[in-house]
């Protein structure tokens, strides 16, 4: 109810002693009757304070009492005339100084009558508002159940409150773009505000248009894996109905997100199968193109591989959630996990993937947020037959990213200048054939005799041909190492003291 509704009641006979038209339009949230000289601790704002003024013994008392009401932000003071047979001038002057509307309650009117009217009016208004809210919620849920998409629901809510609404993921992917898409710089601004705000909802800091961001999902969820709603305007200035309507949009967005998550669970099994096939070097097996088509990718077009992981243990699923969102900027992604890392097969321009991940930088590694570093490696686009090499290239790129400072680092194939880049360009079947021809005698000898030749060969090359360091790593005598490497040279026909032969064997090991 408004203050004018109370003053306008002829049967109560209330008189406005201080206050203009704007004061009459103040909403009255509740009523509080008191004769305490400092009731501030019991007030939260918007109350009609009723007092018989029995606390008043001097003008200093008046100043203290009215000052407390002003500080609390009350709607008005209703002062009883019974004690002083009128309202003292110092009370009127104090209300003027502090901007507190003042209403006089006649001696013949009981405080109970005023209280009953206010409580009845406020309660009825709350009931009406609740009915409107429930009705609006039912309409939105019915629209969603009827197949209305999140974009259309968001536009409907925006039209109802007169403010543009949008929904984004943490990488800046627009799920409901609004009547006009935001420019990239503005998306960067709202994403950064969402990721770094101490509390949510929050107002997006300038420079730029005033906007407010609201989290979609539980407060305990990591922001880099979440969604958020953006609404034009500053939330503290909205009326209660606008705030409630935006809250309903957030609830609908959460419902939509849960529904999409169910679909992703089905895609997850397909993705894990496809990535396992790639890791096995099964690019020519018919199962792989079938799995890619089921996931929405065209196996005839080149695909890039992205490998992502957090530095902390047990974070593969978090990395996968981040990669699913970032990879979705390029189209339907295939994202699963392999050896404790998230792996994605993606079409299109990988620079878009790099930019999407870059938006997460403010929210990665910050206290109270994700807590550790995210590193990502991205391969060159490769044909189906060379995807295993692309996976190796992306894994190597991520290893390079781990060596670089910062909470989030992405290394692309363009930065990989080792033999990994060369092997990634070779079709999987060619690499496997080369490895088989060079190493077949060693593998067969190990299988028959369990001689440990392959393990010794790998350690020997890793130790740059040092007999003593190889022996120390494998906990063997140096003569044992010499014997085993001699057997490898006999079986392969290569002299591991010669650079060219050593390169052949090294590349064969890396091509397996």
Buried (B, 14 or more C-beta within 10 A) or exposed (E): BBBBBBBEEEEBEBEBBBBEEEBBEBBBBBBBBBBEBBBBEEBEEBBBBBBBBEBBEEBEBBBBBBBBBBEBBBBBBBBBBBBBEEBBEBBBBBBBEBEBBBBBBEEEBBBEEBBEBBEEBBEEBEEEEEEEBEEBBEEBBEBBEEEBEBBEBBBBBBEBBEBBBBBBBBBBBBBBBBEEEBEEEBBBBBBBBBBBBEEBBBBBEEEEEEBBBBBBBEEEEBBBBBBBBBBBBEBEEBEEBBBBBBBBBBBBBBBBBEEEEEEEEEBBEBBBBBBBBBBEBBBEEEEBBBBBEBBEBEBEEBBBBBBBBBEEEEBBEBBBBBBBBBBBBBEBBBBBBBEEBBBBBBBBEBEBBBBBBBBBBBBBBBEEBBBBBBBBBBBBBBBBBBBBBBBBBBBBBBBBBEEEEEBBBBBBBEBBEEBBBBBBEBBBBBBBEBBEEBBEBBBEBBEEEEBBBBEBBBBBBBBEEBBEBBBBBBEBEEEBBBBBBEBBBEBBEBEBEEEEBBEBBBBBBBBB
